[in-house]
Amino acid sequence: MQLAPYIFFYGRCEEALAFYQTALGGTYELQRNTDLPPEYQKDLSDDWRNKVMHASFTAPGLTFMASDGRDPKPVDPEAGNISLGLAAPDRAAGERVFKALSQGGSVQMPLEDAFWGGRFGIVHDRFGIEWMLTSP
């Protein structure tokens, strides 16, 4: 399995990525909310449509993922802005780990087929850590 931090910048993701590119070197790739299939865009507010849905930043010795967040999720400094992205090597491992992490926690988004391929789900474990799990 591969683990990567997933940082939410609540509307300032592109600015943050440019800053880290200058500070750390490296490159990033991003997809905007406008890249979502139409059925996923219908509930987005107008000012959220061009925000960063997902980005991947890579520099020597480090990788992280980033996003502007989920509209209309409010900024909650108490909740923090980092989740853990976990990529399972296969479907069975993904289901096993997702189920284990949800014990005593809460499923935020069931592990289901994702429009970009593979499977995706979000769970808060019993310690309050948000896990964003992907699998083939």
Secondary structure, 3 states (H helix, E strand, C coil): CEEEEEEECCCCHHHHHHHHHHHHCCEEEEEEHHHCCHHHHCCCCHHHCCCEEEEEEEECCEEEEEECCCCCCCCCCCCCCEEEEEECCCHHHHHHHHHHHHCCCEEEEEEEECCCCCEEEEEECCCCCEEEEEEC
